[in-house]
């Protein structure tokens, strides 16, 4: 039995690492598309994802849940809101990558676990332990330091962290499995995305078909690179404890940060190092306290 559980956990770890590796390397995929407006990249990402998910559901003959969902206005409302939050998150992330702000985008995903804790307190009434409060304090201090010493609020990081945390909170209240939930969100976004792409084409600003073959293929492939990591993540999350998943999740922003500093040569001076250092200290405290609590149990 223990051997079976270990095998299951090992598989889960591989799936989760695969998902976070994909997300961490995303800048390498979006950078070549920097000449395409972020909203058009988002539109292609949604439309091609919808086609891919429709194909998967057709192969699996698994459409019955959709009719049931469409008859539940509350469920549609929740998923419409979650799809809007996910769209905003994707749009800001793509814009940040293609405007030389990969480092700041990585900060958003470093902060995200702490924003989850804060939302748990504010929305769900969860009690916070002293290490969690201290971690939130260090993160807030880091954001304040960056605002004062870099000269601007790190809005990209804050928008990414807050939208993804709110998205996660909504998905907890939406009773649909991962694949079906992702499909419903994508199908709700797809008509708006398709109309936006058609209007761009009519106004002469559409990129699809007017680029070289590589970038056209990258736009088509946006559906695959969006869907595959989410499927891997769902498979990993079912097999792992939240504590293990919480440690693996830092792989993605770490890779993004390294790409931003060492490959794209984005500015990272002493002021930014101190601000990031405060936030990383908060994350280390939060993660360490969680692992210690798990070990004691």
Secondary structure as UniProt FT lines:
FT   HELIX           2..24
FT   HELIX           26..30
FT   HELIX           31..33
FT   TURN            34..35
FT   HELIX           38..59
FT   TURN            60..61
FT   HELIX           64..70
FT   HELIX           73..98
FT   TURN            99..100
FT   HELIX           102..122
FT   TURN            123..124
FT   HELIX           130..150
FT   HELIX           155..173
FT   HELIX           178..202
FT   TURN            203..204
FT   TURN            208..209
FT   HELIX           213..239
FT   HELIX           242..248
FT   HELIX           250..258
FT   HELIX           259..263
FT   HELIX           270..296
//
